[in-house]
Amino acid sequence: MSRNESEVREAGVRRTVWRTVAALVGMFAFAFALVPMYDAFCRLTGINGKVDTTAQAIVHEEVDESRMVTVQFITRNGAGLPWRMEAETRQVRLHPGETSEINFTFSNQSGAESWGRAVPSVSPSKATRHVRKTSCFCFEEQQLQAGERIELPLVFQLARDLPPEVHTVTLVYTLYPVEGRHQPLQAEVQTKQGEEA
């Protein structure tokens, strides 16, 4: 094999390596961005029951008394959080355009302080954009001391333009632990102990 052929072959191998590395970096970046893009898409379209976790204004519109909709409340606990969450009632019936308030009870059944967050979803997904919340514990993380029990409200409204074929709306709240809340405090305590030593 001549020197010229050898250089051409090495250049080809280098090009192949660089293209492979670029493809791997591109795939990694796409995979990393996929989850936030999916969440944003679902919040925008209401697909998969994803809901916006910010307060919305209640629209003062005429109540549609010609129909009733059943709203069900389901609570679930994710792994790793020793809390119990319950709705004061499992379901209510209301007219589109009507505002309702339901209280939820949270209790920490462990001997230590912990943080949690309730992540909401709505079913059927076509109802997602028609549920307006002005006040919800799901808008922010919650902190409970050991054995503490608190009651928090959910204030919501079903929009009048809720599709007529929707007769039941299910609001599901799943509790998840919030990790890393105590790390800064522990670091601070360790620093102070180190200074005293």
Buried (B, 14 or more C-beta within 10 A) or exposed (E): EEEEEEEEEEEEEEEEEEEEEEEEEEEEEEEEEEEEEEEEEBBEEBEBBBBBBEEEEBEEEEBBEEEEBEBBBBBEBBEEBBBBBBBBEEBBEBBBBBBBEBEBBBBBEEEEBBBBBBBBBBBBBBBBBBBBBBEBBBBEBBBBEEEBEBEBBBBBBBBBEBEEEBEEBBBBBBBBBEEEBEEEEEEEEEEEEEEEE
